[in-house]
Amino acid sequence: MSAVKSVQENPVEEFLRTDRLPHVWCSGCGIGTTVNCFARAVRKCGIPLEKLAVISGIGCTGRVAGYLKLDSIHVTHGRAIPFATGLKLANPELTVVVYSGDGDIAAIGGNHLINAARRNVDITVIMLNNFTYAMTGGQVTPTAPFESINTTAPYGAYEMPFNLPHLVASCGAVYVARWTAYHVVQLTKAMVEAMNKKGFSFIEVISPCPTIFLRRNRLGDSVAELKFYKEHSVIKHGADTREVGWDETRPDEIIVGKFVDIERPDYVEAMNTHLSKRLGDKYVWWGKK
């Protein structure tokens, strides 16, 4: 009697363009782990797939949009947020997610990040932070830890890295969280919350880059890095974002958690309120519900 093997369905396969696999990410890279979290979050958040769009810029994380079986756009370097803003304003019924890396979001795209948070545009930004421009050779980024080695900082980076949760919170973001590629359950939950949140949501994901950043800084492999995240992460929900940055005085502590979860009118709501007061209800933005 022959045994019949049962094939277990991959719970995230329905959200992936499997014809484009294998992916380009290195072994041990944390990006794939976060995509798994995102696919599970999409399943849990209850948003119809035809109402969800993903925008990515250039870089390793910028390849995410191409692997997701969703409406997606792979755009120019640093411009994912303005593309997402335009898409959201053109069709307010969409849930729009920006999924890109620290170089794309915080460097060339930094001004767009600041102003989208200030305007409270109703989009979610998921930013993978691996502290380097991994796809283009390992140049220093605005999030590179103090004294870390990069191709453009061979003797160490001596610039203060951005504290991005504090930056976006101070600009008005209504949801701000940080997790690592180790915290898959918490990260999935944060993605669900962010996508269902009205207004500008920002999630920073600390993620290992074994080929460039870990190797150049002699930090071991990805397993060692994930163990580091496990042992050195401190969960502080509601923490003052001024105190969650990577600092040369305490390099071994990673403060993670949900830091901000507030309510304020998003960009379209604020615009509709202003226009109705000035011009009358017939002039409000067409996307008003």
C-alpha positions in Angstrom: 0.0 0.0 0.0 1.7 3.2 -1.1 1.8 6.2 1.2 0.2 9.3 -0.1 2.1 12.5 0.6 0.0 15.5 1.4 1.3 18.8 0.1 0.8 21.6 2.6 -0.2 24.9 1.1 2.2 27.8 1.6 0.1 30.4 3.5 1.8 33.3 1.7 2.1 31.9 -1.8 -1.1 33.5 -3.1 0.5 36.9 -2.5 3.7 36.2 -4.4 4.6 36.2 -8.1 6.1 32.8 -8.0 7.1 32.9 -11.7 9.7 35.5 -10.7 11.4 33.3 -8.1 14.1 32.6 -7.1 14.5 36.2 -5.8 17.6 38.3 -6.0 18.2 38.7 -2.2 21.3 37.1 -0.6 21.1 34.2 1.7 20.4 35.4 5.2 19.0 38.8 4.1 16.1 39.9 6.2 14.0 41.3 3.4 12.4 38.0 2.5 11.4 37.5 6.2 9.6 40.8 6.2 7.8 40.1 3.0 6.5 36.9 4.6 5.3 39.1 7.5 3.7 41.5 5.0 1.9 38.7 3.2 0.5 37.4 6.4 -0.5 40.9 7.4 -2.4 41.4 4.2 -4.3 38.2 4.9 -5.2 39.4 8.4 -6.0 43.1 7.7 -9.1 42.4 5.7 -8.3 44.8 2.9 -9.5 43.5 -0.5 -6.5 42.8 -2.7 -7.9 45.0 -5.5 -7.9 47.9 -3.1 -4.2 47.5 -2.1 -1.2 48.9 -3.9 2.5 48.7 -3.1 5.1 51.2 -4.2 8.9 50.6 -4.0 11.9 52.6 -5.0 15.4 51.5 -6.0 17.6 49.2 -4.0 17.4 45.7 -2.5 14.2 46.4 -0.7 12.9 48.2 -3.8 12.6 44.8 -5.5 9.7 43.9 -3.1 7.0 45.4 -5.3 8.0 43.1 -8.2 7.5 39.9 -6.1 4.1 40.7 -4.7 1.1 39.6 -6.6 -0.6 42.9 -6.0 -1.0 46.1 -8.0 2.5 47.6 -7.6 4.9 50.2 -9.0 8.6 50.1 -9.0 9.6 53.8 -9.3 12.7 56.0 -9.5 15.2 56.3 -6.6 13.8 58.2 -3.6 10.5 58.9 -5.2 8.3 56.1 -3.8 6.5 58.4 -1.4 5.5 61.1 -3.9 4.3 58.4 -6.3 2.3 56.9 -3.5 0.9 60.3 -2.5 -0.3 60.8 -6.1 -1.9 57.4 -6.3 -3.7 57.9 -3.0 -5.0 61.3 -4.0 -6.1 60.0 -7.4 -8.0 57.1 -5.8 -8.6 57.7 -2.1 -10.3 54.2 -1.8 -6.9 52.5 -2.2 -4.8 51.4 0.7 -1.3 52.5 -0.5 1.9 51.0 1.0 5.4 52.2 0.4 8.0 49.4 0.9 11.6 50.4 0.5 15.0 50.7 2.1 16.8 53.3 4.3 18.8 54.8 1.5 15.8 55.2 -0.7 13.5 56.5 2.0 15.8 58.5 4.4 18.5 59.8 2.0 17.5 60.8 -1.5 13.8 60.5 -0.4 14.2 62.2 2.9 12.4 65.4 2.0 9.4 63.4 0.7 9.3 61.4 4.0 9.3 64.6 6.1 6.5 66.3 4.1 4.3 63.2 3.8 4.4 62.9 7.6 3.7 66.6 7.9 0.8 66.5 5.6 -0.5 63.3 7.2 -1.0 61.6 3.8 -3.0 58.4 4.3 -0.2 55.9 3.3 1.9 53.4 5.1 5.7 53.4 4.8 7.5 50.2 5.7 11.2 51.0 5.7 13.8 48.2 5.8 16.9 49.6 7.6 20.1 47.5 6.9 22.3 50.6 7.4 23.8 50.5 3.9 23.3 50.9 0.2 23.6 47.2 -0.3 22.7 46.9 -4.0 25.3 49.5 -5.1 28.3 48.5 -3.1 27.8 49.4 0.5 28.0 53.2 0.7 27.1 54.9 4.0 23.5 55.9 4.5 21.9 58.4 6.9 21.1 55.5 9.3 24.5 54.0 9.5 25.5 53.5 13.1 28.3 55.7 14.5 31.8 54.3 13.6 30.4 51.6 11.3 32.6 50.8 8.2 31.2 51.5 4.7 32.8 51.9 1.3 32.4 55.6 1.5 33.5 55.7 5.2 36.4 53.2 5.3 37.6 54.5 8.6 34.1 54.7 10.2 31.0 56.8 9.9 31.3 59.8 12.2 28.0 61.4 11.5 25.1 61.1 13.9 22.6 58.7 12.3 19.0 59.7 11.8 16.6 58.8 14.6 13.8 58.2 12.1 11.0 57.3 14.5 11.6 60.7 16.2 11.9 62.5 12.8 8.5 61.3 11.5 6.8 61.6 14.8 7.9 65.2 15.2 6.6 65.9 11.7 3.1 64.6 12.6 3.0 60.8 11.8 0.0 59.2 13.5 1.5 55.7 13.8 5.2 55.0 14.4 6.8 51.7 15.2 10.1 49.9 15.0 10.8 46.2 15.0 13.5 43.9 13.8 13.5 41.0 11.4 13.6 38.7 14.5 10.3 40.1 15.8 8.1 38.5 13.1 4.9 38.2 15.2 5.1 41.8 16.4 6.1 43.1 13.0 3.1 41.4 11.3 0.8 42.9 13.9 2.3 46.3 13.3 1.8 46.0 9.6 -1.9 45.2 10.1 -2.3 48.2 12.4 -0.5 50.5 10.1 -2.5 49.5 7.0 -5.7 49.9 8.9 -4.7 53.3 10.4 -6.0 56.5 8.8 -3.1 58.9 8.2 0.6 58.6 7.8 2.0 55.4 9.3 5.7 54.5 9.5 7.4 51.2 10.4 11.1 50.9 10.7 12.4 47.3 10.4 16.0 46.7 11.5 17.2 44.0 9.1 20.5 42.1 8.5 22.6 42.6 5.4 25.1 39.7 5.6 26.9 40.3 2.3 27.8 43.9 2.7 27.2 45.4 6.2 27.7 42.4 8.5 30.8 41.2 6.6 32.4 44.6 6.3 31.9 45.3 10.0 32.9 41.8 11.1 29.6 41.2 12.8 29.2 37.5 11.9 26.4 35.9 9.8 22.7 36.5 9.8 22.1 34.0 12.5 24.5 35.9 14.8 22.7 39.1 13.9 19.3 37.7 14.7 20.6 36.5 18.0 21.9 40.0 18.6 18.5 41.4 17.9 16.9 38.9 20.3 19.3 39.6 23.1 19.7 43.4 22.7 16.2 44.5 21.8 14.3 46.3 24.5 10.5 46.6 23.9 9.3 50.0 25.1 5.8 50.7 23.8 4.9 54.4 23.9 8.6 55.4 24.4 9.6 59.0 23.9 10.9 58.9 20.3 13.7 61.3 21.3 15.2 58.5 23.2 15.0 55.6 20.7 17.8 56.5 18.3 20.9 54.6 17.7 23.6 56.3 19.8 27.3 55.9 20.1 26.9 56.0 23.9 24.7 52.8 23.9 25.3 51.0 20.6 24.2 47.6 21.9 20.6 48.6 22.8 17.8 48.5 20.2 14.6 50.1 21.4 11.7 48.5 19.6 7.9 48.8 20.0 4.9 50.9 19.0 5.9 54.4 19.8 3.1 56.6 18.4 -0.6 55.8 17.8 -2.7 59.0 17.7 -5.5 60.5 15.7 -5.5 63.6 13.6 -7.2 64.6 10.3 -5.4 63.2 7.3 -4.4 65.3 4.2 -7.7 64.9 2.3 -9.8 65.5 5.4 -7.9 68.6 6.3 -8.2 69.9 2.7 -11.9 69.2 2.5 -12.5 71.0 5.7 -10.6 74.0 4.5 -12.3 74.1 1.1 -15.8 73.7 2.5 -15.2 76.6 4.8 -13.8 78.8 2.1 -15.7 77.8 -1.0 -18.7 75.7 0.0 -19.2 71.9 0.0 -19.5 71.7 -3.8 -15.7 72.4 -4.1 -14.4 69.7 -1.7 -12.1 67.0 -3.0 -13.9 64.4 -4.9 -12.6 61.6 -2.7 -14.6 62.8 0.3 -16.7 60.0 1.7 
